[in-house]
Amino acid sequence: MKSIITLSTVFLLIILSLFSCQKKNNIKYKEKTKYEINLELSHKDSIRALAEFNEDKKEGKLQLIKYGPPPSLSDRYYWSIIQNDYNIGIKKSLGCAVNKGDLYYNDLMSREITKKYGFNFFEMVNIKADSITKIDQPLIDYVAKLKFKHQDVSMYNVYNTTDERIKVVCGLGWVTIKKKDLNANLFRIVIDRHTKKIISSDLTTYIE
């Protein structure tokens, strides 16, 4: 009887041991597979980014991948300066989901840009964007407090005029035109940036 109990116990322990090993091996296998997949994807992204960079460089293109959360006013001026003042294009615009290949592409292209415009190029663009923001943001804050027919303003744009004292502030929002939702100008205000005196204002009229 004792021998039977002993054999049964040993047999049970062997079964449990095999089950435990199989479970551990499965876990290790899954972890390894996930790591290998990520590594493979990262490697492919980097190869793709390098190929795209070399092709764009050969064609003489200077461009960057834009990504991140919705841009602030300063961010919008930053990209506007880069595009309009230095003819640097936006290769594509992404949200917050950016892979290592996109970051690698931007790193390679940033080096090319600084070779052409100087090592402190991006710092200088930031400084210029911030200086414009300091002028325009108070105008936006002032206009935002005014009451207009359209209250659902999603964004403001500020434009220069031929007179450096005068700015044009436009409020943008979503409107439906011909059954399509569009982000368009809702109103336009011409304002003195020093005194904040409103020179003229008008609502935008849409043809349905």
Buried (B, 14 or more C-beta within 10 A) or exposed (E): EEEEEEEEEEEEEEEEEEEEEEEEEEEEEEEEEEEEEEEEEBEEBBEBBBEBBEEBEEEEBBBBBBBEEEBEBBBBBBBEBBBEEEEBEEBEEEEEEBBBBBBBBBEBBBEBBEEEBEEEBBEEBBEBBEEBBEEBBEBBEBBEEEEBEBEEBEBBBBEEEEEEEBBBBBBBBEBEEEEEEEEEBBBBBBBBBEEEEBEEBEEBEEEE
